[in-house]
């Protein structure tokens, strides 16, 4: 447990130190001259502001090349609750409508817990969200968090002392409770995608799970990206409409991102500082996957 905490801390410190602010800078001002186009909001997940650039340039450009206006949700609480970050995301969407000077039909691409933040906003009915694409969102919770809370005195004490209510919300029980409270418009289309990576002793190869995620994956049933199990990421069936019917939900079990959880979004070359010897694989896989998502989104607009 101590080893995992140290390694995970080193991961975030290293990436934060070497990432740039290019994406953050384009979050609002760069979009003013392109109003009227379809809007895509990229929503980060838990630990979102521990890195100044959550979504890599390759990801942003995958959508911009399809003629879409891209905004990146900023100002979220990296360890905040779903409700807290849902409110923050709502304020961000209000600013986007002010910049666009119109009522926006939002398309959202959300990573990890960002999908839950978006569902919270959808539940408020304040905005028109027509498409929600989720990547590794834990619709059935994060399995290893529950196991650690149940079996690790250290992890349980840290969660309580640091008031990490947002962590406890990500347990299977916590997510199920949240889902019960959510009712979305029947016009909202939700499409879920998952990520996974193989286990190998060669932890310095970007094609394999790294050391910290080898630890967490041991507490996850089935394939996973080291944080979210594939079955959880594709388990969208619990979302209900305002009429208390099943929402318009789809998932793809064939088109997946072959990267571990943080490699799915962060600058691929940042992982050089963690000893990954082939970061080009991360960059190429991001380009392949998110270009595919952009193509899919264009077809359903």
C-alpha positions in Angstrom: 0.0 0.0 0.0 2.8 2.5 0.9 4.6 1.6 -2.2 1.6 2.3 -4.4 1.1 5.7 -2.7 4.7 6.7 -3.3 4.7 5.5 -6.9 1.4 7.3 -7.7 2.6 10.5 -6.1 5.7 10.3 -8.2 3.6 9.9 -11.3 1.6 13.1 -10.8 4.6 15.1 -9.7 6.6 14.1 -12.7 3.8 14.8 -15.2 2.8 18.1 -13.6 6.4 19.3 -13.7 6.8 18.7 -17.5 3.4 19.3 -19.0 2.7 22.7 -20.6 -0.4 25.0 -20.4 -1.2 25.0 -24.2 -4.6 23.2 -23.8 -5.6 25.3 -20.8 -4.8 28.5 -22.6 -7.1 27.5 -25.5 -10.0 26.5 -23.2 -12.0 29.7 -23.7 -10.3 32.6 -25.7 -9.2 30.5 -28.7 -12.8 29.6 -29.4 -14.3 33.1 -29.6 -13.6 33.4 -33.4 -15.2 30.0 -34.2 -18.7 30.4 -32.8 -21.6 28.7 -34.5 -19.8 25.4 -35.0 -20.7 22.2 -33.1 -19.3 22.4 -29.6 -17.4 19.6 -27.9 -16.6 19.8 -24.2 -13.8 17.6 -22.9 -14.4 16.8 -19.2 -11.6 15.4 -17.1 -12.1 13.0 -14.2 -10.8 12.6 -10.6 -7.3 14.1 -10.0 -8.2 16.5 -12.8 -6.1 19.5 -11.9 -3.1 17.7 -10.6 -1.8 18.2 -14.2 -2.0 21.5 -16.0 -2.7 19.7 -19.3 -5.2 16.8 -18.7 -6.1 16.2 -22.4 -3.1 16.0 -24.8 -2.7 18.0 -27.9 -3.4 14.9 -30.0 -6.8 14.5 -28.4 -7.8 18.1 -28.9 -6.7 18.1 -32.5 -8.6 14.9 -33.2 -11.8 16.8 -32.7 -10.7 20.2 -34.2 -9.7 18.5 -37.4 -13.3 17.5 -37.9 -14.4 21.1 -37.7 -15.6 20.9 -34.1 -15.1 23.7 -31.6 -13.3 22.3 -28.5 -13.6 23.5 -25.0 -11.8 21.9 -22.0 -13.5 22.0 -18.6 -11.3 23.6 -16.1 -11.6 24.7 -12.5 -12.8 21.3 -11.2 -11.8 20.1 -7.8 -9.2 17.3 -8.2 -10.6 15.3 -5.2 -14.1 16.8 -5.1 -17.4 15.1 -4.9 -19.5 14.4 -8.0 -21.9 17.1 -6.9 -19.2 19.7 -6.3 -17.6 19.1 -9.7 -21.0 18.8 -11.4 -21.8 22.3 -10.2 -18.4 23.6 -11.4 -18.9 22.0 -14.8 -22.3 23.6 -15.0 -20.7 27.0 -14.4 -18.2 26.3 -17.1 -21.0 25.4 -19.6 -22.7 28.7 -18.7 -19.5 30.5 -19.7 -19.3 28.6 -22.9 -22.8 29.8 -23.8 -21.8 33.3 -23.0 -18.7 33.0 -25.3 -20.8 31.4 -28.0 -23.6 34.0 -27.5 -26.2 31.4 -28.1 -28.1 28.4 -26.6 -25.6 25.6 -27.2 -26.4 21.9 -28.0 -23.5 20.4 -26.1 -21.5 17.3 -27.1 -19.5 16.0 -24.2 -16.5 13.7 -24.2 -15.8 12.7 -20.6 -13.0 10.7 -19.1 -13.4 8.6 -16.0 -15.4 10.3 -13.3 -16.0 13.2 -15.7 -18.9 11.1 -17.1 -20.5 11.2 -13.7 -20.0 15.0 -13.4 -21.7 15.3 -16.8 -24.7 13.2 -15.7 -25.1 15.4 -12.7 -25.3 18.4 -15.0 -27.7 16.6 -17.3 -29.9 15.9 -14.3 -30.3 19.7 -13.6 -31.9 20.2 -17.1 -30.2 23.6 -17.4 -28.5 22.8 -20.6 -29.2 20.9 -23.8 -26.7 18.0 -23.9 -27.4 15.9 -26.9 -24.4 13.5 -26.9 -22.3 12.2 -24.0 -19.3 10.0 -24.9 -17.6 8.4 -21.9 -14.2 6.9 -21.8 -13.5 4.6 -18.8 -16.3 6.1 -16.7 -17.0 3.7 -13.8 -20.7 3.2 -14.2 -20.5 0.2 -11.8 -17.9 1.9 -9.5 -14.2 1.5 -9.0 -13.8 -2.0 -7.6 -10.3 -1.6 -6.0 -11.4 1.4 -4.0 -14.1 -0.7 -2.2 -11.6 -3.5 -1.6 -9.1 -1.1 -0.1 -11.7 0.6 2.1 -12.7 -2.8 3.4 -9.3 -4.3 3.9 -6.7 -1.5 4.4 -6.7 0.3 7.7 -4.2 2.8 6.2 -6.3 3.6 3.1 -9.5 3.9 5.2 -7.9 6.2 7.7 -6.4 8.4 4.9 -9.8 8.7 3.3 -11.5 9.7 6.5 -8.7 12.1 7.7 -8.5 13.9 4.4 -12.3 14.0 4.0 -12.0 12.3 0.6 -15.8 11.9 0.1 -15.2 11.9 -3.6 -13.2 8.7 -3.4 -15.9 7.0 -1.4 -18.5 8.0 -4.0 -16.6 6.0 -6.6 -17.2 2.7 -4.9 -19.8 0.4 -6.5 -22.2 1.2 -3.8 -21.5 5.0 -4.0 -22.0 5.1 -7.8 -25.2 3.0 -7.6 -26.6 5.5 -5.1 -25.7 8.4 -7.4 -27.3 6.7 -10.4 -30.5 6.2 -8.6 -30.8 10.0 -8.2 -30.2 10.8 -11.8 -32.9 11.4 -14.5 -31.8 12.7 -17.9 -33.6 13.9 -21.0 -34.7 11.1 -23.3 -33.0 13.0 -26.1 -29.6 12.5 -24.6 -27.5 9.9 -26.3 -24.9 8.1 -24.2 -22.1 6.0 -25.7 -19.6 4.3 -23.5 -16.1 3.1 -24.3 -13.5 1.3 -22.2 -9.8 0.9 -21.9 -7.6 -2.0 -21.0 -4.0 -3.1 -21.0 -2.3 -6.4 -20.6 -0.1 -7.4 -17.6 3.5 -8.2 -18.1 6.8 -8.1 -16.2 8.0 -5.5 -18.6 6.4 -2.5 -16.8 8.5 0.0 -18.8 6.7 -0.9 -22.0 3.7 1.4 -22.7 1.8 -1.6 -24.1 1.7 -3.1 -20.6 0.3 -2.0 -17.2 2.8 0.1 -15.2 3.8 -0.8 -11.6 1.1 1.2 -9.7 -1.6 -0.1 -11.9 -0.3 -3.7 -11.6 -1.1 -3.2 -7.9 -4.6 -1.8 -8.4 -5.5 -4.2 -11.2 -5.0 -7.1 -8.8 -8.1 -6.0 -7.0 -10.3 -5.6 -10.1 -12.3 -8.5 -11.7 -11.6 -9.1 -15.3 -9.8 -6.8 -17.8 -9.1 -3.2 -16.8 -7.0 -0.1 -17.5 -5.6 -0.4 -13.9 -8.3 1.8 -12.4 -11.7 1.1 -14.1 -12.7 -2.4 -15.1 -14.0 -2.9 -18.6 -17.3 -4.2 -17.3 -17.7 -1.1 -15.2 -16.8 1.2 -18.1 -19.4 -0.4 -20.3 -22.1 -0.7 -17.7 -24.3 2.2 -18.8 -27.7 0.5 -18.3 -28.5 2.2 -15.0 -29.1 5.7 -16.4 -32.9 6.6 -16.4 -34.9 9.3 -18.1 -37.2 11.8 -16.6 -40.0 9.5 -17.6 -38.2 6.8 -15.5 -37.4 4.8 -18.6 -34.0 3.5 -19.6 -32.0 6.3 -21.2 -30.6 6.1 -24.8 -27.5 4.2 -23.9 -25.0 2.3 -26.1 -21.6 0.8 -25.6 -18.8 -0.6 -27.8 -17.0 -3.7 -26.6 -14.9 -3.9 -29.7 -13.5 -0.3 -30.2 -11.4 0.3 -27.1 -8.4 2.4 -26.1 -5.4 0.1 -25.4 -3.9 2.3 -22.7 -3.9 2.4 -19.0 -6.0 5.0 -17.2 -3.8 8.1 -17.3 -2.1 7.3 -20.6 -5.6 7.6 -22.1 -5.6 11.4 -21.8 -2.2 12.8 -20.7 0.7 13.9 -22.9 2.3 10.7 -24.0 5.8 12.0 -23.8 5.4 13.0 -20.2 5.7 9.3 -19.4 9.3 9.4 -20.4 10.0 10.8 -17.0 8.5 7.6 -15.4 10.8 5.4 -17.4 8.4 4.4 -20.2 10.7 3.7 -23.2 8.2 3.9 -26.0 5.9 6.9 -25.4 5.3 7.1 -29.1 3.0 4.2 -28.7 0.8 6.2 -26.3 0.7 9.2 -28.7 -0.2 6.9 -31.6 -2.9 5.1 -29.7 -4.5 8.3 -28.5 -4.6 9.6 -32.1 -6.2 6.3 -33.3 -8.8 6.1 -30.6 -9.9 9.8 -30.4 -9.9 10.2 -34.1 -12.3 7.3 -34.2 -14.4 9.0 -31.5 -14.4 12.2 -33.5 -15.5 10.4 -36.6 -18.3 8.6 -34.6 -19.5 11.9 -33.1 -19.7 13.6 -36.5 -21.9 10.8 -37.8 -24.5 11.2 -35.0 -24.6 15.0 -35.0 
